[in-house]
């Protein structure tokens, strides 16, 4: 019985740690998305159009990734679909 309680406690700790890690990754991704949005706005102000790629908004810098290390997916809107 004690072994079962220990195993359940270890499993709960592991799941709590994973949840905390995921929460941190979500927070990191949200912060990075704000940075990407700001870079896109600056690019648009300078160039009078949106960039073709995320990397184009960050010249000379490493392209930002989400909290899990994945690249952001960006598709340019068609003509007349952005303000």
Secondary structure, DSSP 8 states (H G I E B T S, - for coil): -HHHHHHHHHHHHHHHHHHHHHHHHHHHHHHHHHHHHHHHHHHHHHHSS--SSTGGGGTTS---B-TTS-B-------TTS--
